Amino acid sequence: MKTYLITGANRGIGLEYCRQLQAQGDRVIAVCRTPSEELLQLGITVKSDVDLTNPDAVQRLTQSLQGEMIDVLINNAGILERVDLENLDCDSIRRQFEVNAIAPLRFTQSLLPNLQAGSKVILMTSRMGSIEDNTSGGSYGYRMSKVALSMAGKSLAIDLRPRGIAVGILHPGLVKTRMINFREDAISPAIAVQGLLDRIQALNLENTGTFWHANGEILPW
């Protein structure tokens, strides 16, 4: 049995991670601001009232986890706010950087005492953060923050490798969640998480720092 800690666990991909990991017998620590009924019904450990952009909230959480070893840290929490060139909302861009890029890096750093050789750190990024793959433009805050997150992941892979900790930079695919208004052409969270867990299982110090699609494709930077 492994211990997984998942942020943004109250709905969508985070909730589905919790479901599947609990079903396979692993210990799950779910972190969120406000827990959903679906999350509470799973009977797993829930750490709520945690805003990852608030250093005091992060400190309280890490103090509550002192002495607990984490096998897999999944930085899943994130936001998507549409920002186009005609409506360049710089406050929104800053907010997305804070939530999508800075918070996961700071949270990972705060949990280093809970990680050990063989542990894994997962950053949930997006294909929209691929510079080469960008053919449609727009979405400035989300795209820019996800590029920053992927760069953080690459540096973490280098810095944590001597400690025996591997880092995965993962894109879930287009997933039918509230973030994209449950688009009909998207895949279900269940299918997405199945692929993501396969990538986590295959993650090691040889492929650490790679930008993966949940389906196993290596994505361009």
LOKE-27339 format. One line per field, with one value per residue: residue in one letter; x, y, z of N, C-alpha, C in turn. Coordinates in pm, whole numbers, plus 50000, padded with zeros to 5 digits. Example, Ala and Ser with C-alpha at 12.3 -4.5 7.8 and 13.67 -1.06 7.14 Angstrom:
! LOKE-27339
r	A	S
n_c1	51319	51285
n_c2	49431	49775
n_c3	50780	50708
ca_c1	51230	51367
ca_c2	49550	49894
ca_c3	50780	50714
c_c1	51320	51290
c_c2	49670	50003
c_c3	50780	50787
//
This chain:
! LOKE-27339
r	M	K	T	Y	L	I	T	G	A	N	R	G	I	G	L	E	Y	C	R	Q	L	Q	A	Q	G	D	R	V	I	A	V	C	R	T	P	S	E	E	L	L	Q	L	G	I	T	V	K	S	D	V	D	L	T	N	P	D	A	V	Q	R	L	T	Q	S	L	Q	G	E	M	I	D	V	L	I	N	N	A	G	I	L	E	R	V	D	L	E	N	L	D	C	D	S	I	R	R	Q	F	E	V	N	A	I	A	P	L	R	F	T	Q	S	L	L	P	N	L	Q	A	G	S	K	V	I	L	M	T	S	R	M	G	S	I	E	D	N	T	S	G	G	S	Y	G	Y	R	M	S	K	V	A	L	S	M	A	G	K	S	L	A	I	D	L	R	P	R	G	I	A	V	G	I	L	H	P	G	L	V	K	T	R	M	I	N	F	R	E	D	A	I	S	P	A	I	A	V	Q	G	L	L	D	R	I	Q	A	L	N	L	E	N	T	G	T	F	W	H	A	N	G	E	I	L	P	W
n_c1	50085	50058	50111	49934	49919	49692	49618	49355	49132	48857	48681	48626	48920	49090	48919	48855	49105	49127	48915	48990	49240	49178	49012	49191	49323	49512	49651	49503	49544	49354	49353	49204	49013	48734	48553	48377	48058	48083	48355	48383	48232	48396	48550	48818	49128	49081	49197	49091	48998	49226	49402	49616	49760	49804	50043	50030	49821	49930	50150	50020	49907	50134	50253	50067	50121	50362	50619	50488	50529	50524	50444	50363	50317	50068	50026	49759	49570	49431	49348	49142	49109	48969	49154	49187	49339	49200	49080	49266	49331	49527	49535	49402	49583	49805	49688	49642	49906	49991	49828	49853	50126	50318	50217	50210	50488	50587	50444	50538	50805	50764	50688	50908	51040	50872	50908	51099	51374	51264	51011	50759	50689	50423	50321	50040	49998	49934	49851	49803	50002	50213	50450	50527	50304	50103	49861	49642	49640	49557	49406	49584	49668	49632	49780	50041	50093	50095	50312	50510	50477	50554	50824	50910	50873	51066	51303	51273	51293	51562	51682	51582	51658	51912	51824	51678	51419	51160	51012	50709	50557	50253	49990	49643	49477	49187	48943	48625	48514	48412	48579	48606	48347	48217	48248	48117	48277	48489	48694	48608	48664	48736	48854	49069	49217	49288	49481	49665	49750	49882	50100	50221	50290	50485	50681	51016	51363	51496	51328	51247	51119	50999	50757	50449	50163	49857	49794	50032	50190	50476	50498	50559	50772
n_c2	49880	50216	50566	50836	51181	51423	51724	51970	51804	51782	51761	51667	51573	51541	51433	51194	51070	51017	50836	50612	50539	50482	50265	50077	50014	50182	50431	50744	51090	51361	51686	52003	52308	52331	52053	51822	51647	51403	51350	51331	51105	50898	50811	50858	51018	51355	51675	51978	52324	52439	52664	52678	52895	53041	53095	53050	52866	52650	52597	52516	52279	52125	52099	51936	51704	51611	51374	51187	50981	51031	50868	50933	51249	51442	51717	51866	52073	52359	52645	52775	53053	53246	53449	53680	53858	54092	54144	54186	54081	54147	54101	53859	53697	53708	53587	53327	53245	53239	53038	52815	52777	52886	52807	52512	52460	52578	52427	52168	52205	52255	52007	51844	51722	51507	51338	51077	50872	50711	50816	51003	51293	51463	51684	51836	51945	52096	52040	52278	52432	52384	52524	52470	52334	52517	52639	52796	53024	53290	53253	53352	53373	53110	52946	53061	53025	52748	52680	52785	52617	52370	52423	52458	52196	52062	52168	52082	51806	51779	51882	51712	51460	51364	51294	51072	51103	51107	51306	51377	51528	51594	51571	51549	51504	51606	51660	51579	51796	52040	52256	52287	52318	52073	51956	51782	51641	51555	51329	51099	51165	50924	50764	50930	50937	50671	50645	50837	50724	50502	50631	50738	50505	50411	50600	50692	50732	50741	50846	51080	51414	51431	51538	51426	51299	51164	50937	50821	50942	51141	51478	51787	52058
n_c3	50000	49908	49988	49878	49810	49716	49560	49509	49528	49545	49331	48981	48804	49025	49224	49097	49085	49361	49398	49235	49339	49606	49561	49469	49695	49812	50037	50077	50084	50074	49959	49980	49930	49995	50083	49876	49877	49748	49777	50058	50106	50032	50240	50297	50407	50456	50405	50456	50389	50286	50120	49868	49783	50002	50233	50512	50541	50404	50566	50803	50711	50639	50887	51011	50884	50965	50992	50836	50562	50214	49924	49663	49541	49415	49241	49166	49178	49020	48809	48546	48355	48107	47899	47654	47375	47323	47559	47783	48075	48323	48596	48618	48479	48652	48876	48781	48737	49004	49120	48942	48887	49078	49333	49324	49308	49544	49730	49686	49765	50036	50126	50110	50335	50373	50166	50010	49890	49603	49617	49432	49240	49102	48853	48737	48436	48118	47775	47657	47751	47587	47382	47118	47027	47017	46825	46811	46964	47206	47538	47740	48018	48119	47940	47966	48240	48259	48099	48263	48485	48377	48326	48590	48673	48519	48625	48891	48848	48789	49023	49222	49152	49258	49510	49466	49381	49152	48890	48736	48455	48359	48120	48112	47895	47703	47919	48049	48250	48499	48456	48180	48108	48081	47821	47540	47364	47507	47707	47972	48327	48451	48250	48183	48425	48454	48250	48342	48585	48487	48367	48595	48729	48555	48579	48647	48751	48516	48318	48432	48455	48207	47965	47949	47774	47896	47752	47689	47500	47426	47477	47297	47402
ca_c1	50000	50131	50041	49922	49857	49636	49558	49240	49073	48714	48598	48697	49030	49138	48826	48868	49228	49096	48829	49061	49346	49115	48960	49300	49376	49616	49611	49487	49526	49291	49368	49115	48960	48603	48529	48246	47995	48141	48486	48365	48174	48497	48607	48963	49172	49055	49252	49017	49029	49365	49425	49758	49827	49817	50153	49991	49743	50025	50229	49936	49893	50260	50272	49979	50173	50498	50647	50418	50599	50436	50503	50333	50254	50004	49987	49649	49488	49458	49233	49142	49032	48993	49207	49226	49415	49110	49041	49388	49312	49655	49510	49372	49708	49882	49619	49667	50045	50001	49764	49894	50270	50393	50166	50260	50631	50604	50389	50634	50919	50725	50670	51031	51068	50782	50945	51222	51415	51154	50890	50736	50617	50349	50266	49936	50008	49837	49902	49793	50128	50316	50475	50526	50172	50006	49821	49517	49659	49467	49420	49716	49703	49641	49894	50166	50114	50127	50452	50591	50470	50636	50964	50935	50884	51194	51406	51256	51345	51708	51720	51541	51716	52010	51753	51605	51278	51128	50910	50630	50486	50148	49870	49541	49388	49069	48863	48492	48502	48355	48675	48579	48201	48171	48238	48074	48381	48598	48691	48563	48772	48778	48949	49189	49296	49349	49603	49758	49808	49980	50221	50284	50350	50603	50777	51136	51471	51542	51240	51205	51120	50940	50623	50371	50017	49808	49789	50166	50264	50562	50453	50664	50773
ca_c2	50000	50342	50685	50940	51308	51485	51856	51992	51670	51782	51735	51648	51478	51514	51341	51063	51011	50964	50718	50496	50498	50418	50137	49979	49982	50273	50535	50869	51214	51454	51825	52092	52420	52290	51916	51789	51529	51285	51325	51288	50970	50797	50760	50875	51133	51481	51796	52085	52462	52462	52746	52657	53022	53103	53029	53007	52743	52544	52564	52436	52146	52051	52065	51822	51586	51582	51233	51101	50971	51034	50798	51008	51379	51482	51859	51869	52194	52461	52721	52819	53174	53284	53584	53697	53979	54207	54165	54141	54099	54112	54045	53719	53629	53693	53489	53194	53212	53209	52909	52706	52758	52913	52725	52374	52458	52605	52315	52058	52238	52244	51866	51767	51631	51391	51259	51001	50801	50629	50897	51065	51420	51479	51816	51827	52060	52091	52057	52420	52490	52351	52634	52418	52283	52627	52680	52871	53150	53321	53187	53395	53339	52965	52895	53109	52963	52607	52676	52806	52496	52267	52458	52423	52051	52021	52201	51991	51674	51785	51905	51602	51333	51310	51239	50953	51138	51131	51408	51360	51646	51516	51630	51445	51500	51692	51582	51634	51848	52174	52354	52311	52315	51936	51942	51649	51569	51523	51196	51101	51164	50787	50721	51012	50898	50541	50671	50909	50630	50423	50713	50747	50375	50395	50707	50653	50830	50746	50932	51194	51543	51421	51596	51314	51289	51048	50821	50769	51022	51246	51603	51884	52175
ca_c3	50000	49900	50032	49777	49849	49595	49580	49422	49530	49574	49212	48856	48797	49160	49288	49032	49141	49494	49381	49180	49431	49720	49515	49455	49827	49858	50133	50004	50158	49980	50001	49904	50007	50047	50036	49820	49937	49683	49838	50196	50107	50002	50363	50299	50486	50386	50465	50391	50425	50248	50002	49841	49760	50134	50302	50646	50526	50366	50685	50893	50654	50649	51028	51042	50814	51013	51017	50740	50435	50098	49810	49540	49559	49290	49240	49069	49187	48919	48760	48406	48329	47968	47878	47515	47348	47327	47700	47850	48219	48383	48729	48597	48444	48776	48961	48726	48769	49146	49149	48855	48877	49201	49444	49323	49339	49687	49807	49675	49849	50177	50161	50090	50447	50366	50050	50027	49768	49554	49606	49302	49240	48978	48822	48636	48347	48008	47639	47626	47789	47489	47290	46982	46991	47019	46690	46817	47036	47316	47669	47781	48155	48137	47864	48024	48371	48242	48054	48383	48567	48315	48352	48730	48680	48463	48724	49003	48810	48801	49161	49310	49107	49354	49627	49424	49363	49011	48867	48614	48407	48292	48059	48123	47780	47715	48014	48072	48386	48509	48406	48037	48092	48049	47675	47500	47289	47600	47769	48112	48425	48480	48147	48195	48541	48424	48176	48428	48681	48412	48352	48727	48755	48470	48607	48721	48740	48377	48238	48513	48386	48073	47947	47897	47762	47970	47663	47670	47403	47477	47418	47272	47490
c_c1	50088	50045	50049	49863	49817	49577	49444	49154	48922	48626	48690	48806	49081	49051	48839	48997	49198	49014	48911	49172	49289	49065	49070	49375	49487	49561	49611	49467	49477	49297	49279	49078	48828	48571	48388	48189	48055	48276	48470	48313	48277	48560	48758	48999	49155	49113	49188	49059	49175	49368	49574	49832	49850	49927	50116	49911	49833	50107	50148	49923	50022	50290	50187	50029	50314	50512	50578	50494	50498	50508	50483	50259	50200	49954	49884	49571	49529	49331	49253	49050	49069	49039	49252	49292	49328	49070	49155	49382	49440	49640	49479	49497	49792	49821	49646	49812	50057	49946	49829	50044	50343	50348	50215	50409	50654	50554	50483	50754	50885	50713	50795	51066	50982	50813	51079	51259	51305	51021	50881	50656	50553	50298	50165	49940	49905	49909	49893	49917	50243	50331	50465	50387	50067	49978	49697	49528	49566	49501	49553	49754	49723	49763	50026	50195	50150	50267	50544	50591	50557	50785	51001	50955	51017	51308	51396	51313	51497	51750	51689	51600	51821	51946	51676	51457	51254	51012	50840	50553	50377	50032	49762	49462	49276	48965	48732	48475	48440	48447	48651	48430	48150	48151	48209	48182	48499	48583	48648	48683	48824	48880	49080	49277	49356	49481	49708	49825	49907	50111	50295	50355	50481	50712	50894	51245	51529	51457	51188	51216	51064	50796	50537	50223	49975	49806	49927	50250	50353	50529	50569	50656	50717
c_c2	50124	50457	50791	51065	51381	51620	51876	51868	51668	51752	51702	51542	51443	51416	51202	50994	50944	50836	50596	50448	50431	50279	50032	49955	50071	50371	50668	50984	51318	51594	51914	52211	52380	52151	51900	51668	51401	51249	51270	51144	50861	50738	50766	50995	51260	51596	51914	52221	52496	52537	52743	52785	53097	53031	52978	52876	52625	52502	52480	52293	52065	52014	51944	51692	51549	51434	51137	51098	50960	50967	50875	51136	51424	51626	51879	52000	52297	52533	52755	52941	53223	53429	53594	53834	54104	54241	54115	54175	54052	54059	53896	53639	53605	53586	53346	53151	53168	53069	52795	52677	52775	52821	52580	52363	52478	52488	52195	52083	52219	52099	51782	51678	51505	51299	51190	50936	50703	50701	50959	51194	51437	51623	51800	51955	52044	52103	52203	52496	52450	52466	52584	52380	52394	52674	52769	53002	53166	53251	53222	53351	53190	52909	52934	53042	52816	52587	52691	52683	52385	52295	52428	52273	52001	52050	52109	51852	51669	51795	51788	51468	51279	51252	51113	50976	51174	51229	51382	51486	51593	51602	51522	51418	51600	51615	51654	51672	51987	52279	52386	52297	52181	51915	51798	51570	51530	51382	51209	51110	51024	50738	50799	50963	50759	50558	50741	50815	50535	50500	50724	50616	50359	50499	50655	50757	50837	50839	51052	51324	51541	51474	51492	51350	51164	50922	50763	50845	51124	51373	51700	52000	52297
c_c3	50000	49951	49924	49841	49722	49631	49479	49412	49541	49453	49094	48863	48936	49233	49228	49071	49275	49484	49340	49274	49555	49682	49501	49586	49877	49960	50060	50103	50057	50037	49916	49991	50074	49996	49980	49892	49879	49745	49980	50204	50080	50129	50370	50387	50404	50468	50392	50445	50396	50115	49976	49807	49892	50212	50441	50640	50490	50487	50783	50842	50672	50794	51067	50979	50860	51045	50923	50609	50321	49981	49680	49577	49424	49303	49129	49068	49082	48879	48613	48395	48190	47959	47733	47495	47359	47471	47787	47999	48291	48525	48720	48563	48568	48866	48911	48746	48915	49177	49071	48855	49010	49314	49439	49355	49488	49771	49803	49765	49997	50221	50139	50209	50446	50249	50075	49894	49729	49548	49468	49321	49103	48968	48710	48553	48235	47875	47595	47671	47699	47391	47146	46934	46982	46876	46691	46895	47155	47446	47735	47922	48175	48066	47931	48158	48359	48183	48175	48472	48509	48335	48497	48745	48628	48561	48847	48972	48825	48948	49254	49270	49205	49480	49593	49403	49217	48999	48734	48582	48314	48242	48057	47996	47799	47796	48045	48218	48382	48449	48258	48006	48038	47899	47634	47426	47377	47655	47915	48206	48454	48379	48159	48309	48524	48350	48261	48528	48613	48396	48485	48761	48678	48497	48689	48699	48599	48291	48316	48433	48246	48075	47875	47880	47839	47884	47632	47569	47474	47402	47397	47372	47417
//
